[in-house]
Amino acid sequence: MAAMVGSALAMSAAPGGTQVATGGPPAVAGAKAVTVERIKVHAPSIEGNLEGEAADRDVLVLLPPSYGREPGRRYPVIYALHGYSIGAEQWTKEIHVPTTVQNAFAKGSREMILVLPDSKTVHNGSMYSGSMTTGDFETFMARDLVRYIDTHYRTIPRRESRGLAGHSMGGYGTSRIGMKHADMFGALYMMSPCCLSPRSAGQMDAAALKALEAVKTPADSAALPFLLRAQLATAAAWSPNPGNPPLYLDLPVKDGQVQPQVLARWAANAPLAFVDQYIGNLRRYRAIAIDVGDKDGLKDDARALHEALDRYGIANSFEIYDGDHTNRVAWRFQDKLIPFFASHLDFGTAK
């Protein structure tokens, strides 16, 4: 099959759907422990979705070592978004949290709160988008979650003190949410972002079409190969259809025929297609970073986003490092991402 999503969802899991095991740095001697809290955050923006996704979302909150000792201190927050096919708990294993966070603080990064929300869905990923089928995960991340964290933890509750980051699908979510919600965040870091450019519908073989057409329940979806399941997730997010039960979505191929209107809806969700509309928002950021491995099939699109920002004179850092899609992500999180936000977020007192 020439996948409709192609390398756009060259995600954080192996082709069979199991999580890739990633290496990670050893603990720094003497690093102080962070506190990991596992909470539920209610998302009004996800209520009533047609897919039956839970509106009470799992969220991991990492509190820095000084949080319990200094009750009068407030902290910036990093919101870190996971990739496709994994949830927040698996994301911690991929980036070796809390070790990498503790190491970063021990190596000199200023202390921050980190928030890892779960965006896994029936079809394994929300695309951090707004859809009647899946619910509005974009608004959950940009509004509901931020509001909850600001009212339950000692944050510095303003945009200059909030960072948004993510890997793969989470990198896509960072680009999408970052462009549209610059009033909420002050700096962005995109790690190997997927799904940046519009994709065409490749030819699908008869077996693949039959497998998709046979899906009637979440259990049917769970049995699909990785790429087919990713197409359902993409369709649920970008081409929802409340009049098309039982999955309430439209695929870009129907009865063997490409559906141009569906493809157009998918293209409308590609950041490289809509970046020009949000230049004013992007100019508001204190800093923007993009990185990608030299062996990652997503590197050309990542470079294209960097070049688009350069064309408009928007300051951004871009790095192609020695690695593939996942094998260096824990080190990047520790040695690049956390220090980036430690340097660019506002640590001043709340106003």
C-alpha positions in Angstrom: 0.0 0.0 0.0 1.1 3.5 -0.8 -0.2 5.0 2.4 -2.5 8.0 2.2 -0.8 9.5 5.2 2.6 8.3 4.0 5.5 9.4 6.2 3.4 12.1 7.8 2.7 9.6 10.6 6.1 8.0 10.9 5.4 8.0 14.5 6.8 6.9 17.8 5.8 3.3 17.5 7.0 0.3 15.5 4.9 -0.7 12.5 3.1 -3.3 14.5 1.9 -0.7 16.9 4.2 -1.5 19.9 6.3 1.3 21.4 9.8 1.7 20.2 12.4 1.3 23.0 14.6 4.3 23.2 17.9 4.7 25.0 18.3 7.4 27.6 21.0 9.1 29.5 22.2 7.8 32.9 21.1 9.7 36.0 23.3 12.6 37.0 24.9 12.0 40.4 23.3 14.1 43.1 20.3 15.1 40.9 17.3 16.0 43.1 14.1 14.2 42.6 11.1 15.8 41.0 7.5 14.9 42.1 5.3 13.2 39.6 1.6 13.7 40.1 -1.0 11.7 38.0 -4.2 13.6 37.8 -7.5 13.7 35.8 -8.4 17.0 34.1 -12.0 17.5 32.9 -12.2 18.8 29.3 -15.5 20.6 28.5 -14.2 20.9 25.0 -14.2 17.1 24.6 -17.6 16.4 26.1 -20.2 14.9 23.8 -17.9 13.7 21.1 -19.3 11.1 18.8 -16.5 8.7 19.3 -17.0 8.3 23.0 -13.6 9.7 24.0 -13.4 10.4 27.8 -13.7 14.0 28.7 -11.7 13.3 31.9 -8.1 13.1 30.6 -5.1 11.6 32.2 -2.4 14.2 32.8 1.1 13.9 34.4 2.4 16.9 36.3 6.1 17.0 37.2 6.9 19.4 40.0 10.5 20.6 40.4 12.6 19.7 43.5 12.1 23.1 45.1 8.3 23.1 44.7 7.5 21.6 48.1 10.3 23.5 50.0 9.4 27.0 48.7 5.7 27.5 49.0 5.9 31.1 48.0 7.6 30.5 44.7 5.9 30.4 41.3 7.2 28.6 38.2 7.0 28.7 34.4 5.3 25.6 32.7 6.3 23.4 29.8 3.4 21.6 28.1 4.9 18.6 26.4 2.7 16.7 23.8 3.2 13.0 23.0 3.2 11.3 19.5 0.8 9.0 17.8 0.0 5.6 19.1 1.3 6.3 22.6 -0.2 8.0 25.6 1.3 10.2 28.3 2.6 7.3 30.4 4.4 5.8 27.3 5.7 9.2 26.5 7.5 9.3 29.8 9.3 6.1 28.9 10.2 7.3 25.5 11.8 10.5 26.9 13.0 8.8 30.1 11.1 11.0 32.5 11.7 11.8 35.3 15.4 11.1 34.9 15.9 13.5 32.0 14.1 16.3 33.8 16.1 15.8 37.0 19.3 15.7 35.0 18.5 18.9 33.2 17.9 20.7 36.4 21.0 19.2 38.0 23.0 20.4 34.9 21.9 24.0 35.4 18.5 24.5 33.8 16.2 26.6 35.9 13.4 24.7 37.5 10.0 24.6 35.8 6.8 22.6 36.0 6.2 20.1 33.2 2.8 18.9 32.1 2.3 15.8 29.9 -1.4 15.5 28.8 -2.8 12.3 27.3 -4.3 12.6 23.8 -4.7 8.9 22.9 -8.1 8.1 21.3 -10.0 5.2 19.9 -7.9 5.3 16.8 -4.7 6.0 18.8 -4.3 9.8 18.4 -6.3 13.0 18.4 -4.0 15.0 16.1 -4.5 17.7 18.7 -7.3 19.0 16.5 -10.9 20.0 16.9 -13.5 17.6 15.7 -17.1 16.7 16.6 -16.1 13.0 16.2 -13.1 13.0 18.6 -13.8 16.2 20.6 -11.9 19.4 20.5 -8.4 18.5 21.7 -6.9 21.7 20.4 -9.1 23.8 22.8 -8.4 21.3 25.6 -4.7 21.8 25.3 -4.7 25.5 24.7 -7.5 26.5 27.1 -9.0 23.9 29.4 -5.7 22.3 30.5 -3.9 25.6 30.9 -6.7 27.0 33.0 -6.7 23.9 35.2 -3.0 24.0 35.8 -2.9 27.7 36.5 -5.7 27.3 39.2 -4.3 24.2 40.9 -0.5 24.8 40.8 1.8 27.7 41.6 2.4 28.8 38.0 3.3 32.1 36.6 -0.1 32.5 34.8 0.8 34.4 31.6 1.8 33.5 28.1 5.5 34.6 28.4 6.0 31.9 31.1 4.4 29.0 29.2 6.2 26.8 26.7 4.6 24.4 24.3 6.5 21.4 22.9 6.0 18.0 21.4 7.4 15.1 19.3 6.0 13.7 16.1 2.2 14.1 16.3 3.0 16.2 19.3 5.3 18.3 17.2 2.4 18.7 14.7 0.2 19.7 17.7 2.8 22.3 18.8 2.9 23.8 15.3 -0.9 23.9 15.0 -1.7 25.1 18.5 1.2 27.4 18.6 0.2 29.2 15.4 -3.4 29.6 16.5 -3.0 30.3 20.2 0.0 32.7 20.5 -2.0 34.5 23.3 -1.4 31.4 25.5 2.2 30.5 25.0 5.6 32.3 24.9 7.9 29.8 23.2 7.6 26.7 21.0 9.8 23.6 20.5 8.9 21.2 17.7 10.7 17.8 17.8 10.4 15.9 14.5 7.0 17.3 13.7 4.8 15.1 11.5 2.0 16.0 9.1 3.2 19.5 8.2 2.5 19.3 4.4 -0.6 18.4 2.5 -0.7 14.8 1.4 -2.1 13.1 -1.7 -4.2 9.9 -1.6 -2.0 7.1 -2.9 -3.5 4.0 -4.5 -4.6 1.5 -1.9 -4.8 -2.2 -2.7 -8.0 -4.1 -2.5 -7.1 -5.7 0.8 -6.4 -2.4 2.5 -9.7 -0.9 1.3 -11.6 -3.9 2.4 -10.0 -3.7 5.9 -11.0 -0.1 6.3 -14.5 -0.6 5.1 -15.0 -3.5 7.5 -14.3 -1.4 10.6 -17.5 -1.0 12.5 -16.3 -0.8 16.2 -13.3 0.4 18.2 -12.3 -3.3 18.5 -12.2 -3.5 14.7 -9.9 -0.5 14.6 -7.6 -2.0 17.2 -6.9 -5.0 15.0 -5.8 -2.9 12.0 -2.2 -2.5 10.9 -0.4 0.7 12.1 -0.8 2.8 9.0 -4.5 1.9 8.4 -5.3 2.8 12.0 -3.4 6.1 11.5 -5.6 6.9 8.6 -8.7 6.4 10.7 -7.3 8.8 13.4 -6.5 11.4 10.7 -10.0 11.1 9.2 -11.7 11.3 12.6 -9.7 14.5 13.3 -9.8 16.3 10.0 -12.7 14.9 8.0 -15.4 14.2 10.7 -18.9 13.5 9.5 -21.7 13.3 12.1 -24.0 11.9 9.3 -21.8 8.9 8.6 -22.1 6.3 11.5 -20.7 4.2 13.0 -17.3 5.9 12.8 -18.5 9.4 11.9 -15.7 10.2 9.5 -15.0 10.4 5.8 -11.9 8.7 4.2 -10.2 10.2 1.2 -10.8 7.0 -0.8 -14.4 5.6 -1.1 -15.4 2.7 -3.3 -11.9 2.8 -4.8 -12.3 6.5 -5.8 -10.3 9.4 -4.5 -12.5 12.0 -2.7 -11.1 15.4 -3.6 -13.2 17.3 -1.0 -11.9 15.1 1.8 -8.4 15.6 0.6 -9.0 19.3 0.6 -10.2 19.1 4.2 -7.0 17.3 5.2 -4.9 19.8 3.3 -6.6 22.6 5.3 -5.1 21.1 8.4 -1.4 21.1 7.2 0.7 23.8 8.9 2.7 24.5 5.7 -0.6 25.3 4.0 -1.8 27.7 6.7 1.4 29.1 8.2 1.0 32.3 6.1 -2.2 33.1 7.9 -0.6 33.2 11.3 2.6 35.2 10.8 1.4 37.9 13.1 0.9 35.3 15.8 4.3 33.7 15.2 6.0 37.1 15.6 4.8 37.2 19.2 6.9 34.3 20.4 10.0 34.8 22.4 11.7 31.9 20.7 10.9 29.0 18.3 12.9 25.8 17.8 12.6 22.9 15.4 14.8 19.8 15.4 14.8 16.5 13.5 17.1 13.5 12.9 19.1 13.2 9.7 17.7 9.7 9.2 14.1 10.8 9.8 11.8 10.9 6.8 10.2 14.0 8.3 13.3 16.2 7.9 12.4 17.8 4.6 9.0 19.1 5.9 10.7 20.3 9.1 13.2 22.2 7.0 10.4 23.6 4.9 8.7 25.0 8.0 12.0 26.5 9.1 12.5 28.1 5.7 8.9 29.5 5.7 9.6 31.2 9.1 12.9 32.5 7.6 11.1 34.0 4.6 9.0 36.1 7.0 12.0 37.1 9.1 10.7 35.1 12.2 13.6 34.2 14.3 13.9 30.4 14.8 16.5 27.8 15.5 16.7 24.7 13.3 18.9 21.6 13.8 19.3 18.4 11.9 21.1 16.0 14.3 22.6 12.6 14.0 19.6 10.3 14.6 16.4 8.8 13.4 12.8 9.5 14.5 13.1 8.3 18.1 16.5 7.0 19.0 17.9 10.4 20.4 14.7 11.9 21.7 15.4 11.4 25.4 18.8 13.2 25.1 17.2 16.0 23.0 14.6 16.4 25.7 17.2 16.7 28.4 20.0 18.6 26.7 18.1 20.8 24.2 14.4 21.2 25.0 14.5 21.9 28.7 17.5 24.3 28.5 15.8 26.0 25.6 12.7 26.8 27.7 14.9 27.6 30.8 16.6 30.3 28.6 13.5 31.7 26.9 10.5 31.6 29.3 9.9 34.4 31.7 10.7 33.5 35.3 9.6 36.8 36.8 6.7 37.0 39.3 3.2 36.8 38.1 1.5 40.2 37.3 
